[in-house]
Amino acid sequence: MKQISKSMRWLAVMLAVAVLATSCASTTLINSIPSGAKVYIDGEPAGTTPLAYSDQKIVGSSTEVKLKKEGYEDHNVIITRDEEVDVGALIAGILFYVPFLWVMKYKPSHTYELTPVR
């Protein structure tokens, strides 16, 4: 009987750690029209659109996103981690008394239309 009890505790701890770890990250898909634009996150090259961007920043943190494509004007935006409530982080905060630093997340996707250079 003790073996089952230890196994259940271990499983509960591992589940809690998994919930807390995944609740901290937020992911968004960065798209452009037309696609294939180079993406710079906080000034660093990150890839081309469509690009899945993920971070573990806390609520209210801002991220600078720049899209560049030949023949189009550069497009600069700031995405802020306060666009949607992260239910997983909210539940983890309530159950485990963790500070609510990650209860907000990015929208699932951001799409930006690039303007052709004239």
C-alpha positions in Angstrom: 0.0 0.0 0.0 2.9 2.4 0.8 4.3 1.8 -2.7 1.1 3.0 -4.3 1.0 6.0 -2.1 4.6 7.0 -3.0 3.9 6.4 -6.7 0.8 8.6 -6.5 2.8 11.4 -4.7 5.5 11.2 -7.3 3.0 11.4 -10.1 1.3 14.4 -8.5 4.6 16.2 -8.1 5.6 15.5 -11.7 2.2 16.7 -13.0 2.4 19.9 -10.9 5.9 20.6 -12.3 4.7 20.0 -15.9 1.7 22.3 -15.4 3.9 25.0 -13.9 6.6 24.7 -16.6 4.2 24.8 -19.5 2.1 27.5 -18.1 5.0 29.9 -18.0 5.6 29.8 -21.8 3.4 31.7 -24.3 3.5 31.0 -28.0 2.2 33.1 -30.9 2.4 32.6 -34.7 3.7 35.7 -36.5 2.4 35.9 -40.1 2.8 38.4 -42.8 1.0 39.2 -46.1 2.9 38.3 -48.2 4.6 35.6 -46.3 8.4 35.0 -46.3 9.3 38.3 -44.5 12.4 38.2 -42.3 11.5 38.4 -38.6 13.6 40.2 -36.0 12.7 39.8 -32.3 14.1 42.5 -30.1 16.6 43.3 -32.8 17.8 39.7 -33.3 17.1 37.6 -36.4 14.5 34.9 -35.6 13.5 33.4 -38.9 10.9 34.1 -41.6 7.1 34.3 -41.6 5.2 32.3 -40.7 7.2 32.0 -37.4 6.2 30.4 -34.2 7.5 32.6 -31.4 7.6 31.5 -27.8 8.9 33.0 -24.6 8.6 32.9 -20.8 8.3 36.6 -20.1 6.1 37.8 -17.3 2.8 39.6 -17.6 3.1 43.0 -19.2 6.4 42.3 -20.9 6.9 43.8 -24.4 8.6 42.3 -27.4 9.7 44.3 -30.4 9.0 42.6 -33.7 10.3 43.9 -37.0 9.3 42.4 -40.4 11.5 43.0 -43.4 10.9 41.9 -47.0 12.6 43.2 -50.2 10.2 45.5 -52.0 8.2 46.3 -48.9 8.5 48.9 -46.1 9.8 47.6 -42.8 7.0 46.9 -40.4 7.6 47.5 -36.7 5.2 46.3 -33.9 5.3 45.7 -30.2 3.5 42.6 -28.9 2.8 42.6 -25.1 2.1 39.6 -23.0 -1.3 40.8 -21.8 -3.5 39.9 -24.7 -5.3 36.8 -23.3 -5.7 35.0 -20.0 -3.7 31.8 -19.7 -6.1 29.5 -17.9 -3.4 26.9 -17.1 -1.2 29.5 -15.4 -4.2 30.8 -13.5 -5.2 27.4 -12.2 -1.5 26.6 -11.3 -1.3 29.9 -9.4 -4.5 29.1 -7.4 -3.6 25.5 -6.6 0.1 26.0 -5.8 0.2 29.6 -4.6 2.6 30.6 -7.3 2.7 34.3 -8.0 0.5 35.2 -11.0 3.4 36.3 -13.2 2.4 34.3 -16.2 -1.4 34.4 -16.2 -1.6 36.4 -19.4 -0.3 35.3 -22.8 -0.1 36.3 -26.4 -2.9 35.9 -28.9 -2.5 32.6 -30.8 -1.5 34.5 -33.9 -0.5 38.0 -35.2 -0.8 38.8 -38.9 0.6 42.0 -40.4 0.1 43.2 -44.0 3.3 44.7 -45.5 3.1 47.9 -47.5 4.9 47.8 -50.9 7.7 50.4 -51.4 6.6 53.1 -53.9 
